[in-house]
């Protein structure tokens, strides 16, 4: 086995992340037919907030509250409640991506596995438990708990320290985002594997490896 540890991103690496379906499920509780136009408007607010969050300009709580502020006012509900109910809805919607469970079944016998995510604490454990994946991972590092988000190398260093990993060359970081997973892993001195899903890399960020499907990870590490 080429690496003794493999770190994974969560959303769109291990799990599907269909935020439109999650929002539809959330707003159906309020008898609202959440449309694709509503989704576009939500994303116009949400996407820039995620950039600010990853850049360390706002906190996880500010992101969570601000993205639901308009809907909270319309529904006379607190943004905290909407956000919490949304994360619960997402835990039902998010499923392991194709090939993930079969690949993890092989990897977990040969290496130690962990998760580093910019997602939110409330979603992570529920989702792992619902999909029977909790026992696969030695740790889950969540940016919300640390107040540091990928690509900041400190979130990776925190995980290395937490697991008492002395040699960073024994670790591979796997993720679908060049800007957060791959850049962050490189900045922390880790080998990286970009899950490209057939996308072209038009950035200056160069991963150690690129794969199109999750199962292809086995070709690299075994």
N, CA, C and O of each residue as an XYZ file, in Angstrom:
888
protein
N       0.857     -1.199      0.000
C       0.000      0.000      0.000
C       0.891      1.246      0.000
O       1.802      1.366      0.819
N       0.623      2.153     -0.909
C       1.501      3.312     -1.095
C       1.373      4.323      0.051
O       2.345      5.007      0.374
N       0.194      4.428      0.667
C      -0.040      5.389      1.755
C      -0.620      4.663      2.958
O      -1.394      3.717      2.810
N      -0.242      5.107      4.141
C      -0.816      4.490      5.342
C      -2.061      5.246      5.811
O      -2.852      4.725      6.599
N      -2.228      6.479      5.321
C      -3.423      7.278      5.631
C      -4.001      7.862      4.339
O      -3.261      8.281      3.449
N      -5.326      7.881      4.254
C      -6.002      8.599      3.167
C      -7.032      9.538      3.795
O      -7.915      9.111      4.538
N      -6.894     10.840      3.475
C      -7.854     11.848      3.914
C      -8.816     12.124      2.763
O      -8.400     12.235      1.609
N     -10.103     12.232      3.083
C     -11.107     12.503      2.058
C     -11.863     13.794      2.360
O     -12.118     14.125      3.518
N     -12.211     14.508      1.306
C     -13.265     15.508      1.368
C     -14.595     14.746      1.488
O     -14.647     13.547      1.213
N     -15.660     15.434      1.895
C     -16.953     14.756      2.049
C     -17.884     15.001      0.855
O     -18.207     14.065      0.123
N     -18.311     16.242      0.655
C     -19.333     16.542     -0.354
C     -18.800     16.432     -1.772
O     -17.784     17.036     -2.115
N     -19.495     15.655     -2.593
C     -19.140     15.387     -3.987
C     -17.827     14.627     -4.134
O     -17.278     14.523     -5.231
N     -17.328     14.092     -3.010
C     -16.208     13.147     -3.056
C     -16.715     11.808     -2.534
O     -16.680     10.802     -3.243
N     -17.187     11.801     -1.293
C     -17.799     10.593     -0.722
C     -19.317     10.576     -0.933
O     -19.905      9.536     -1.229
N     -19.931     11.743     -0.775
C     -21.399     11.844     -0.813
C     -21.864     12.774     -1.921
O     -21.208     13.768     -2.233
N     -23.009     12.437     -2.512
C     -23.680     13.394     -3.384
C     -24.138     14.564     -2.520
O     -24.424     14.401     -1.334
N     -24.203     15.730     -3.122
C     -24.654     16.895     -2.359
C     -25.634     17.676     -3.229
O     -25.270     18.656     -3.878
N     -26.887     17.217     -3.228
C     -27.925     17.846     -4.051
C     -28.646     18.885     -3.200
O     -29.673     18.604     -2.582
N     -28.082     20.090     -3.184
C     -28.641     21.123     -2.305
C     -30.037     21.551     -2.751
O     -30.852     21.947     -1.918
N     -30.326     21.478     -4.055
C     -31.674     21.826     -4.533
C     -32.701     20.875     -3.926
O     -33.743     21.307     -3.434
N     -32.399     19.571     -3.964
C     -33.324     18.582     -3.382
C     -33.484     18.804     -1.878
O     -34.580     18.680     -1.333
N     -32.372     19.135     -1.220
C     -32.433     19.401      0.221
C     -33.291     20.604      0.552
O     -34.058     20.584      1.514
N     -33.160     21.658     -0.249
C     -33.967     22.873     -0.031
C     -35.441     22.612     -0.344
O     -36.323     23.116      0.350
N     -35.704     21.832     -1.379
C     -37.097     21.463     -1.680
C     -37.719     20.708     -0.508
O     -38.866     20.951     -0.133
N     -36.945     19.792      0.060
C     -37.423     19.007      1.204
C     -37.660     19.917      2.413
O     -38.655     19.775      3.124
N     -36.736     20.850      2.634
C     -36.893     21.806      3.738
C     -38.169     22.615      3.576
O     -38.993     22.665      4.490
N     -38.342     23.247      2.423
C     -39.456     24.186      2.261
C     -40.807     23.489      2.092
O     -41.858     24.102      2.281
N     -40.769     22.209      1.738
C     -42.043     21.457      1.696
C     -42.659     21.383      3.087
O     -43.875     21.250      3.221
N     -41.828     21.467      4.123
C     -42.341     21.476      5.503
C     -43.150     22.750      5.778
O     -43.960     22.793      6.704
N     -42.921     23.781      4.966
C     -43.639     25.056      5.105
C     -44.675     25.229      3.984
O     -45.157     26.332      3.728
N     -45.003     24.106      3.321
C     -45.956     24.106      2.202
C     -45.548     25.070      1.088
O     -46.389     25.746      0.495
N     -44.255     25.119      0.817
C     -43.741     25.973     -0.253
C     -43.159     25.086     -1.349
O     -42.359     24.188     -1.086
N     -43.579     25.359     -2.584
C     -43.016     24.667     -3.746
C     -41.764     25.439     -4.162
O     -41.849     26.444     -4.868
N     -40.610     24.961     -3.717
C     -39.338     25.647     -3.955
C     -38.889     25.356     -5.382
O     -38.591     24.210     -5.719
N     -38.838     26.403     -6.233
C     -38.593     26.231     -7.672
C     -37.116     26.401     -8.016
O     -36.308     26.799     -7.176
N     -36.783     26.092     -9.259
C     -35.398     26.283     -9.720
C     -35.031     27.766     -9.709
O     -33.871     28.120     -9.500
N     -36.030     28.638     -9.937
C     -35.773     30.087     -9.856
C     -35.455     30.487     -8.417
O     -34.550     31.286     -8.176
N     -36.201     29.928     -7.462
C     -35.907     30.170     -6.043
C     -34.486     29.712     -5.715
O     -33.756     30.367     -4.970
N     -34.119     28.573     -6.291
C     -32.785     28.019     -6.030
C     -31.697     28.945     -6.576
O     -30.692     29.192     -5.910
N     -31.902     29.453     -7.787
C     -30.924     30.372     -8.377
C     -30.740     31.606     -7.500
O     -29.621     32.080     -7.302
N     -31.850     32.116     -6.978
C     -31.784     33.296     -6.103
C     -31.055     32.955     -4.804
O     -30.257     33.752     -4.309
N     -31.326     31.778     -4.256
C     -30.642     31.335     -3.032
C     -29.132     31.240     -3.261
O     -28.335     31.668     -2.427
N     -28.760     30.672     -4.406
C     -27.330     30.484     -4.704
C     -26.609     31.808     -4.955
O     -25.406     31.914     -4.716
N     -27.336     32.816     -5.434
C     -26.709     34.129     -5.623
C     -26.235     34.705     -4.289
O     -25.270     35.468     -4.239
N     -26.918     34.334     -3.222
C     -26.508     34.743     -1.874
C     -25.503     33.753     -1.300
O     -24.491     34.144     -0.718
N     -25.795     32.464     -1.470
C     -25.044     31.398     -0.810
C     -23.606     31.258     -1.328
O     -22.675     31.140     -0.533
N     -23.422     31.271     -2.639
C     -22.094     30.993     -3.216
C     -21.031     32.004     -2.783
O     -19.945     31.594     -2.374
N     -21.304     33.315     -2.858
C     -20.290     34.275     -2.389
C     -19.979     34.114     -0.896
O     -18.853     34.359     -0.463
N     -20.983     33.700     -0.114
C     -20.752     33.474      1.316
C     -19.759     32.341      1.532
O     -18.915     32.417      2.425
N     -19.852     31.285      0.716
C     -18.918     30.161      0.843
C     -17.484     30.584      0.508
O     -16.530     30.122      1.135
N     -17.346     31.465     -0.485
C     -16.017     31.984     -0.828
C     -15.456     32.776      0.351
O     -14.294     32.615      0.724
N     -16.302     33.639      0.935
C     -15.867     34.421      2.100
C     -15.487     33.509      3.268
O     -14.520     33.764      3.985
N     -16.267     32.446      3.442
C     -16.013     31.497      4.532
C     -14.668     30.791      4.331
O     -13.870     30.687      5.262
N     -14.426     30.311      3.114
C     -13.164     29.614      2.822
C     -11.968     30.553      2.924
O     -10.854     30.122      3.219
N     -12.208     31.845      2.677
C     -11.130     32.834      2.798
C     -10.943     33.320      4.232
O     -10.078     34.153      4.502
N     -11.757     32.796      5.151
C     -11.634     33.183      6.548
C     -12.206     34.552      6.869
O     -11.880     35.136      7.903
N     -13.068     35.076      5.980
C     -13.614     36.424      6.174
C     -14.885     36.422      7.028
O     -15.197     37.420      7.677
N     -15.604     35.325      7.029
C     -16.794     35.203      7.874
C     -16.773     33.836      8.572
O     -16.059     32.925      8.153
N     -17.559     33.713      9.631
C     -17.625     32.451     10.378
C     -18.678     31.528      9.772
O     -19.492     31.949      8.950
N     -18.647     30.265     10.192
C     -19.664     29.299      9.764
C     -21.056     29.789     10.151
O     -22.007     29.670      9.379
N     -21.159     30.339     11.356
C     -22.479     30.804     11.835
C     -22.991     31.961     10.973
O     -24.175     32.014     10.638
N     -22.102     32.881     10.618
C     -22.520     33.996      9.751
C     -23.018     33.488      8.404
O     -24.016     33.981      7.880
N     -22.321     32.501      7.847
C     -22.748     31.910      6.572
C     -24.138     31.302      6.720
O     -25.030     31.562      5.912
N     -24.311     30.492      7.756
C     -25.567     29.757      7.942
C     -26.761     30.700      8.131
O     -27.847     30.461      7.602
N     -26.540     31.765      8.890
C     -27.640     32.695      9.181
C     -27.937     33.591      7.985
O     -29.097     33.805      7.632
N     -26.879     34.115      7.362
C     -27.074     35.077      6.275
C     -27.776     34.435      5.082
O     -28.627     35.065      4.454
N     -27.426     33.181      4.762
C     -28.013     32.568      3.567
C     -29.510     32.329      3.708
O     -30.217     32.217      2.707
N     -30.004     32.248      4.953
C     -31.441     32.025      5.157
C     -32.178     33.267      5.662
O     -33.356     33.188      6.010
N     -31.493     34.409      5.704
C     -32.105     35.617      6.282
C     -33.380     36.033      5.541
O     -34.392     36.345      6.169
N     -33.327     36.037      4.197
C     -34.502     36.473      3.420
C     -35.692     35.545      3.640
O     -36.815     36.002      3.852
N     -35.436     34.243      3.587
C     -36.523     33.267      3.786
C     -37.046     33.312      5.221
O     -38.241     33.131      5.456
N     -36.167     33.549      6.157
C     -36.585     33.631      7.563
C     -37.569     34.780      7.763
O     -38.564     34.648      8.476
N     -37.272     35.910      7.119
C     -38.176     37.070      7.223
C     -39.527     36.767      6.583
O     -40.570     37.125      7.130
N     -39.508     36.107      5.423
C     -40.763     35.763      4.728
C     -41.624     34.818      5.558
O     -42.845     34.965      5.621
N     -40.972     33.849      6.193
C     -41.707     32.782      6.898
C     -41.903     33.078      8.380
O     -42.539     32.309      9.101
N     -41.348     34.206      8.825
C     -41.380     34.553     10.250
C     -40.829     33.397     11.105
O     -41.415     32.975     12.102
N     -39.683     32.926     10.651
C     -38.971     31.827     11.295
C     -37.539     32.298     11.546
O     -37.067     33.205     10.860
N     -36.850     31.710     12.499
C     -35.465     32.135     12.720
C     -34.563     31.488     11.666
O     -34.788     30.341     11.282
N     -33.539     32.221     11.194
C     -32.616     31.621     10.215
C     -31.894     30.404     10.785
O     -31.565     29.472     10.051
N     -31.646     30.415     12.108
C     -30.997     29.254     12.739
C     -31.847     27.995     12.590
O     -31.327     26.913     12.320
N     -33.170     28.148     12.768
C     -34.078     26.994     12.638
C     -34.114     26.494     11.199
O     -34.068     25.290     10.947
N     -34.198     27.440     10.253
C     -34.203     27.037      8.841
C     -32.916     26.308      8.481
O     -32.946     25.289      7.792
N     -31.798     26.825      8.943
C     -30.518     26.197      8.628
C     -30.423     24.803      9.228
O     -29.967     23.867      8.571
N     -30.852     24.668     10.472
C     -30.800     23.361     11.143
C     -31.696     22.350     10.429
O     -31.297     21.205     10.217
N     -32.897     22.770     10.063
C     -33.825     21.873      9.359
C     -33.308     21.512      7.960
O     -33.547     20.415      7.457
N     -32.598     22.460      7.353
C     -31.986     22.191      6.049
C     -30.917     21.109      6.162
O     -30.857     20.208      5.326
N     -30.067     21.192      7.195
C     -29.011     20.187      7.368
C     -29.604     18.803      7.651
O     -29.069     17.790      7.202
N     -30.698     18.767      8.389
C     -31.382     17.492      8.640
C     -31.933     16.930      7.327
O     -31.831     15.733      7.059
N     -32.521     17.821      6.512
C     -33.041     17.394      5.196
C     -31.902     16.874      4.328
O     -32.061     15.874      3.628
N     -30.751     17.549      4.370
C     -29.616     17.125      3.561
C     -29.081     15.763      3.997
O     -28.564     15.007      3.175
N     -29.206     15.448      5.290
C     -28.721     14.141      5.759
C     -29.555     13.004      5.162
O     -29.076     11.877      5.041
N     -30.802     13.301      4.790
C     -31.645     12.310      4.107
C     -31.326     12.232      2.618
O     -31.384     11.162      2.010
N     -30.989     13.381      2.045
C     -30.787     13.482      0.594
C     -29.406     12.972      0.167
O     -29.265     12.349     -0.885
N     -28.384     13.242      0.999
C     -26.998     12.897      0.636
C     -26.763     11.389      0.724
O     -26.949     10.784      1.780
N     -26.359     10.800     -0.378
C     -26.069      9.364     -0.407
C     -24.630      9.150     -0.892
O     -24.087      9.992     -1.607
N     -24.007      8.015     -0.503
C     -22.661      7.741     -1.017
C     -22.670      7.701     -2.545
O     -23.589      7.153     -3.154
N     -21.649      8.280     -3.152
C     -21.548      8.297     -4.608
C     -21.174      6.917     -5.146
O     -20.754      6.033     -4.399
N     -21.335      6.760     -6.436
C     -21.077      5.467     -7.096
C     -19.658      4.985     -6.813
O     -18.693      5.727     -6.996
N     -19.540      3.749     -6.370
C     -18.237      3.135     -6.157
C     -17.594      3.430     -4.820
O     -16.565      2.845     -4.485
N     -18.192      4.340     -4.040
C     -17.558      4.758     -2.785
C     -17.506      3.621     -1.770
O     -16.441      3.326     -1.227
N     -18.641      2.981     -1.508
C     -18.674      1.951     -0.459
C     -17.795      0.762     -0.831
O     -17.064      0.239      0.010
N     -17.865      0.337     -2.089
C     -17.059     -0.800     -2.534
C     -15.552     -0.501     -2.408
O     -14.763     -1.358     -2.012
N     -15.184      0.731     -2.754
C     -13.769      1.127     -2.686
C     -13.307      1.258     -1.240
O     -12.218      0.804     -0.888
N     -14.143      1.883     -0.397
C     -13.791      2.024      1.017
C     -13.656      0.657      1.687
O     -12.809      0.469      2.560
N     -14.494     -0.296      1.275
C     -14.417     -1.661      1.835
C     -13.018     -2.254      1.633
O     -12.516     -2.977      2.493
N     -12.401     -1.949      0.506
C     -11.055     -2.458      0.207
C      -9.999     -1.628      0.943
O      -9.073     -2.177      1.541
N     -10.145     -0.316      0.894
C      -9.129      0.576      1.474
C      -9.029      0.449      2.988
O      -7.934      0.503      3.549
N     -10.166      0.281      3.647
C     -10.172      0.297      5.117
C      -9.399     -0.877      5.709
O      -8.996     -0.835      6.871
N      -9.193     -1.917      4.918
C      -8.409     -3.072      5.376
C      -6.901     -2.821      5.229
O      -6.090     -3.565      5.781
N      -6.533     -1.783      4.491
C      -5.125     -1.565      4.156
C      -4.555     -0.229      4.628
O      -3.337     -0.063      4.697
N      -5.426      0.716      4.951
C      -4.961      2.043      5.384
C      -5.945      2.609      6.398
O      -7.045      2.085      6.572
N      -5.538      3.681      7.061
C      -6.439      4.398      7.957
C      -7.052      5.558      7.177
O      -6.382      6.208      6.374
N      -8.325      5.805      7.427
C      -9.079      6.784      6.643
C      -9.602      7.898      7.544
O      -9.954      7.667      8.701
N      -9.647      9.105      6.995
C     -10.198     10.245      7.722
C     -10.915     11.184      6.775
O     -10.775     11.079      5.557
N     -11.688     12.108      7.341
C     -12.444     13.094      6.553
C     -12.061     14.491      7.020
O     -11.998     14.761      8.219
N     -11.805     15.382      6.056
C     -11.617     16.807      6.342
C     -12.625     17.559      5.477
O     -12.545     17.520      4.249
N     -13.563     18.238      6.112
C     -14.661     18.862      5.371
C     -14.894     20.309      5.781
O     -14.744     20.680      6.945
N     -15.265     21.115      4.788
C     -15.710     22.477      5.055
C     -17.209     22.517      5.338
O     -17.788     23.591      5.505
N     -17.825     21.354      5.389
C     -19.250     21.281      5.715
C     -19.488     21.585      7.184
O     -18.585     22.023      7.896
N     -20.715     21.348      7.628
C     -21.092     21.719      8.990
C     -21.272     20.498      9.881
O     -21.706     19.437      9.432
N     -20.933     20.670     11.137
C     -20.872     19.591     12.119
C     -22.179     18.811     12.186
O     -22.183     17.581     12.238
N     -23.284     19.545     12.185
C     -24.601     18.934     12.396
C     -24.905     17.855     11.360
O     -25.584     16.871     11.655
N     -24.392     18.051     10.140
C     -24.689     17.118      9.050
C     -23.798     15.883      9.065
O     -24.245     14.796      8.699
N     -22.535     16.036      9.486
C     -21.535     15.002      9.221
C     -21.847     13.659      9.881
O     -21.934     12.635      9.204
N     -22.015     13.668     11.201
C     -22.179     12.404     11.914
C     -23.484     11.704     11.561
O     -23.531     10.481     11.427
N     -24.561     12.508     11.410
C     -25.865     11.907     11.054
C     -25.739     11.184      9.715
O     -26.225     10.066      9.548
N     -25.081     11.841      8.775
C     -24.965     11.285      7.422
C     -24.134     10.005      7.430
O     -24.488      9.029      6.767
N     -23.038     10.005      8.172
C     -22.210      8.803      8.266
C     -22.988      7.652      8.892
O     -22.926      6.514      8.426
N     -23.718      7.968      9.953
C     -24.487      6.921     10.649
C     -25.609      6.379      9.768
O     -25.818      5.168      9.697
N     -26.331      7.278      9.096
C     -27.467      6.847      8.262
C     -27.017      5.933      7.130
O     -27.765      5.061      6.688
N     -25.784      6.143      6.664
C     -25.276      5.346      5.538
C     -24.330      4.233      5.970
O     -23.708      3.578      5.134
N     -24.224      4.021      7.297
C     -23.420      2.924      7.821
C     -21.927      3.067      7.601
O     -21.217      2.068      7.480
N     -21.439      4.315      7.548
C     -20.025      4.541      7.243
C     -19.201      5.012      8.447
O     -17.995      5.224      8.316
N     -19.820      5.176      9.593
C     -19.110      5.746     10.755
C     -17.831      4.983     11.089
O     -16.811      5.590     11.417
N     -17.884      3.662     11.008
C     -16.749      2.845     11.458
C     -15.578      2.836     10.474
O     -14.506      2.322     10.793
N     -15.773      3.397      9.290
C     -14.699      3.403      8.301
C     -13.623      4.435      8.644
O     -12.466      4.283      8.250
N     -14.005      5.483      9.380
C     -13.127      6.643      9.519
C     -12.605      6.816     10.934
O     -13.352      6.719     11.908
N     -11.294      7.077     11.030
C     -10.639      7.290     12.316
C     -10.996      8.648     12.905
O     -11.023      8.813     14.125
N     -11.268      9.618     12.040
C     -11.603     10.961     12.512
C     -12.405     11.693     11.443
O     -12.361     11.345     10.263
N     -13.137     12.714     11.881
C     -13.788     13.665     10.980
C     -13.419     15.061     11.479
O     -13.810     15.453     12.579
N     -12.674     15.804     10.678
C     -12.324     17.180     11.024
C     -13.274     18.108     10.274
O     -13.341     18.075      9.045
N     -14.009     18.936     11.017
C     -15.019     19.825     10.439
C     -14.576     21.278     10.638
O     -14.265     21.701     11.751
N     -14.555     22.020      9.550
C     -14.052     23.399      9.606
C     -14.830     24.248     10.604
O     -14.259     25.116     11.264
N     -16.135     23.998     10.713
C     -16.971     24.787     11.625
C     -16.454     24.714     13.064
O     -16.490     25.705     13.793
N     -15.976     23.542     13.464
C     -15.509     23.363     14.845
C     -14.183     24.073     15.087
O     -13.920     24.553     16.190
N     -13.346     24.139     14.044
C     -12.018     24.739     14.205
C     -12.004     26.239     13.958
O     -11.138     26.955     14.462
N     -12.972     26.707     13.180
C     -12.926     28.105     12.759
C     -11.900     28.328     11.667
O     -11.484     29.461     11.424
N     -11.487     27.248     11.003
C     -10.523     27.308      9.890
C     -11.073     26.416      8.776
O     -11.523     25.299      9.032
N     -11.033     26.913      7.543
C     -11.572     26.138      6.422
C     -10.480     25.821      5.408
O      -9.501     26.558      5.284
N     -10.658     24.711      4.678
C      -9.791     24.448      3.529
C      -9.923     25.620      2.558
O     -11.037     26.116      2.387
N      -8.876     26.084      1.926
C      -7.557     25.474      1.751
C      -6.512     25.835      2.814
O      -5.333     25.533      2.627
N      -6.901     26.458      3.902
C      -5.927     26.801      4.952
C      -5.192     25.530      5.391
O      -5.835     24.576      5.828
N      -3.858     25.496      5.284
C      -3.127     24.271      5.637
C      -3.261     23.881      7.109
O      -2.967     22.744      7.478
N      -3.702     24.821      7.951
C      -3.818     24.520      9.384
C      -4.866     23.438      9.678
O      -4.728     22.684     10.642
N      -5.907     23.364      8.850
C      -6.937     22.339      9.091
C      -6.364     20.943      8.807
O      -6.769     19.960      9.427
N      -5.421     20.869      7.865
C      -4.753     19.605      7.563
C      -3.744     19.276      8.667
O      -3.637     18.132      9.108
N      -3.008     20.300      9.100
C      -2.015     20.091     10.158
C      -2.701     19.657     11.452
O      -2.186     18.809     12.181
N      -3.858     20.240     11.732
C      -4.636     19.840     12.912
C      -4.945     18.345     12.855
O      -4.823     17.642     13.858
N      -5.343     17.868     11.685
C      -5.695     16.453     11.515
C      -4.468     15.562     11.663
O      -4.544     14.494     12.271
N      -3.334     15.997     11.108
C      -2.081     15.241     11.257
C      -1.686     15.141     12.732
O      -1.309     14.073     13.213
N      -1.778     16.263     13.435
C      -1.420     16.281     14.859
C      -2.367     15.426     15.686
O      -1.948     14.687     16.577
N      -3.650     15.542     15.374
C      -4.679     14.801     16.120
C      -4.445     13.294     16.046
O      -4.661     12.572     17.019
N      -4.005     12.836     14.887
C      -3.770     11.408     14.670
C      -2.305     11.021     14.900
O      -1.909      9.874     14.691
N      -1.516     12.004     15.333
C      -0.093     11.767     15.625
C       0.648     11.186     14.412
O       1.435     10.247     14.533
N       0.372     11.771     13.249
C       1.033     11.329     12.013
C       2.306     12.158     11.835
O       2.252     13.371     11.631
N       3.443     11.485     11.918
C       4.728     12.186     11.864
C       5.180     12.470     10.429
O       5.791     13.503     10.154
N       4.875     11.547      9.526
C       5.393     11.649      8.153
C       4.257     11.978      7.187
O       3.439     11.115      6.868
N       4.208     13.225      6.725
C       3.115     13.654      5.839
C       3.169     12.947      4.481
O       2.175     12.931      3.754
N       4.325     12.360      4.134
C       4.429     11.641      2.859
C       3.658     10.314      2.891
O       3.475      9.669      1.858
N       3.214      9.921      4.072
C       2.399      8.710      4.213
C       0.910      8.990      3.998
O       0.075      8.095      4.132
N       0.585     10.258      3.658
C      -0.820     10.681      3.592
C      -1.182     11.135      2.176
O      -0.421     11.857      1.533
N      -2.350     10.704      1.704
C      -2.912     11.177      0.434
C      -4.218     11.903      0.724
O      -5.066     11.382      1.449
N      -4.390     13.101      0.167
C      -5.638     13.853      0.282
C      -6.426     13.708     -1.005
O      -5.912     13.990     -2.087
N      -7.682     13.266     -0.894
C      -8.544     13.026     -2.053
C      -9.741     13.975     -2.001
O     -10.431     14.051     -0.984
N      -9.987     14.695     -3.094
C     -11.143     15.591     -3.111
C     -11.507     16.036     -4.508
O     -10.739     15.848     -5.451
N     -12.688     16.629     -4.640
C     -13.189     17.049     -5.957
C     -12.911     18.518     -6.248
O     -13.101     18.961     -7.381
N     -12.461     19.291     -5.243
C     -12.252     20.722     -5.432
C     -10.755     21.047     -5.510
O     -10.005     20.811     -4.563
N     -10.347     21.582     -6.635
C      -8.952     22.004     -6.783
C      -8.624     23.129     -5.805
O      -7.548     23.163     -5.209
N      -9.590     24.060     -5.653
C      -9.330     25.275     -4.870
C      -9.265     25.022     -3.373
O      -8.535     25.717     -2.667
N     -10.012     24.039     -2.871
C      -9.968     23.806     -1.419
C      -9.217     22.519     -1.072
O      -8.296     22.560     -0.257
N      -9.577     21.392     -1.658
C      -8.974     20.102     -1.291
C      -7.533     19.974     -1.783
O      -6.638     19.622     -1.015
N      -7.319     20.258     -3.055
C      -6.010     20.004     -3.661
C      -5.013     21.090     -3.265
O      -3.896     20.783     -2.849
N      -5.402     22.335     -3.391
C      -4.519     23.426     -2.983
C      -4.190     23.329     -1.495
O      -3.039     23.501     -1.092
N      -5.214     23.053     -0.685
C      -4.996     22.928      0.760
C      -4.064     21.779      1.106
O      -3.163     21.925      1.932
N      -4.288     20.631      0.467
C      -3.429     19.471      0.702
C      -1.986     19.740      0.304
O      -1.058     19.399      1.036
N      -1.803     20.358     -0.866
C      -0.446     20.706     -1.337
C       0.239     21.657     -0.357
O       1.411     21.483     -0.022
N      -0.507     22.665      0.096
C       0.067     23.653      1.022
C       0.462     23.017      2.358
O       1.324     23.531      3.072
N      -0.177     21.901      2.679
C       0.148     21.188      3.921
C       1.223     20.117      3.708
O       1.577     19.394      4.640
N       1.740     20.017      2.479
C       2.808     19.068      2.198
C       2.340     17.657      1.915
O       3.118     16.711      2.038
N       1.068     17.499      1.533
C       0.516     16.169      1.266
C       0.485     15.897     -0.233
O       0.373     16.822     -1.038
N       0.585     14.618     -0.601
C       0.236     14.221     -1.958
C      -1.278     14.372     -2.098
O      -2.025     14.211     -1.133
N      -1.713     14.684     -3.319
C      -3.134     14.948     -3.529
C      -3.664     14.173     -4.723
O      -2.936     13.867     -5.667
N      -4.953     13.863     -4.655
C      -5.626     13.172     -5.760
C      -6.935     13.911     -6.062
O      -7.839     13.975     -5.229
N      -7.010     14.462     -7.269
C      -8.191     15.223     -7.684
C      -9.200     14.296     -8.345
O      -8.878     13.610     -9.315
N     -10.409     14.276     -7.825
C     -11.521     13.533     -8.412
C     -12.177     14.467     -9.429
O     -12.979     15.327     -9.062
N     -11.838     14.297    -10.692
C     -12.152     15.323    -11.695
C     -13.539     15.184    -12.320
O     -14.099     16.164    -12.810
N     -14.097     13.966    -12.305
C     -15.376     13.731    -13.002
C     -15.317     14.261    -14.441
O     -16.252     14.911    -14.909
N     -14.223     13.979    -15.125
C     -14.026     14.353    -16.543
C     -13.831     15.847    -16.762
O     -13.777     16.286    -17.911
N     -13.722     16.642    -15.705
C     -13.503     18.083    -15.883
C     -12.046     18.355    -16.264
O     -11.149     17.590    -15.908
N     -11.821     19.449    -16.987
C     -10.457     19.866    -17.318
C      -9.934     20.756    -16.201
O     -10.676     21.545    -15.616
N      -8.667     20.618    -15.920
C      -8.019     21.490    -14.937
C      -7.494     22.725    -15.659
O      -6.489     22.656    -16.365
N      -8.176     23.851    -15.481
C      -7.764     25.096    -16.142
C      -7.157     26.065    -15.135
O      -7.185     27.280    -15.333
N      -6.610     25.519    -14.059
C      -5.995     26.341    -13.020
C      -4.494     26.076    -12.968
O      -3.972     25.222    -13.684
N      -3.826     26.815    -12.121
C      -2.388     26.597    -11.884
C      -2.158     25.518    -10.818
O      -1.017     25.154    -10.533
N      -3.239     25.014    -10.238
C      -3.136     24.043     -9.134
C      -2.909     22.654     -9.732
O      -3.732     22.163    -10.505
N      -1.799     22.031     -9.374
C      -1.451     20.740     -9.977
C      -1.502     19.617     -8.930
O      -0.639     19.545     -8.056
N      -2.518     18.739     -9.020
C      -2.573     17.604     -8.100
C      -1.495     16.570     -8.430
O      -0.988     16.521     -9.551
N      -1.156     15.747     -7.438
C      -0.206     14.652     -7.677
C      -0.808     13.647     -8.650
O      -0.119     13.139     -9.534
N      -2.097     13.362     -8.482
C      -2.828     12.428     -9.346
C      -4.187     13.027     -9.701
O      -4.713     13.879     -8.984
N      -4.744     12.568    -10.818
C      -6.119     12.904    -11.187
C      -6.844     11.618    -11.556
O      -6.293     10.758    -12.242
N      -8.075     11.496    -11.098
C      -8.900     10.340    -11.472
C     -10.284     10.842    -11.887
O     -10.731     11.898    -11.438
N     -10.955     10.077    -12.745
C     -12.299     10.453    -13.193
C     -13.386      9.841    -12.328
O     -14.463     10.415    -12.167
N     -13.094      8.657    -11.768
C     -14.080      7.956    -10.943
C     -13.437      7.565     -9.625
O     -12.226      7.364     -9.538
N     -14.272      7.462     -8.604
C     -13.760      7.150     -7.264
C     -13.006      5.815     -7.236
O     -11.982      5.690     -6.565
N     -13.522      4.814     -7.972
C     -12.909      3.486     -7.955
C     -11.467      3.495     -8.457
O     -10.671      2.632     -8.088
N     -11.131      4.481     -9.307
C      -9.776      4.555     -9.867
C      -8.717      4.868     -8.801
O      -7.518      4.730     -9.044
N      -9.173      5.286     -7.635
C      -8.255      5.521     -6.519
C      -7.450      4.257     -6.193
O      -6.287      4.343     -5.798
N      -8.070      3.093     -6.358
C      -7.398      1.824     -6.064
C      -6.157      1.626     -6.935
O      -5.168      1.042     -6.493
N      -6.218      2.122     -8.194
C      -5.077      1.982     -9.113
C      -3.866      2.753     -8.601
O      -2.723      2.376     -8.857
N      -4.131      3.831     -7.879
C      -3.050      4.679     -7.370
C      -2.446      4.122     -6.100
O      -1.224      4.074     -5.962
N      -3.289      3.698     -5.166
C      -2.787      3.412     -3.814
C      -2.396      1.957     -3.591
O      -1.598      1.673     -2.697
N      -2.933      1.031     -4.375
C      -2.644     -0.386     -4.120
C      -1.357     -0.813     -4.840
O      -0.951     -1.971     -4.745
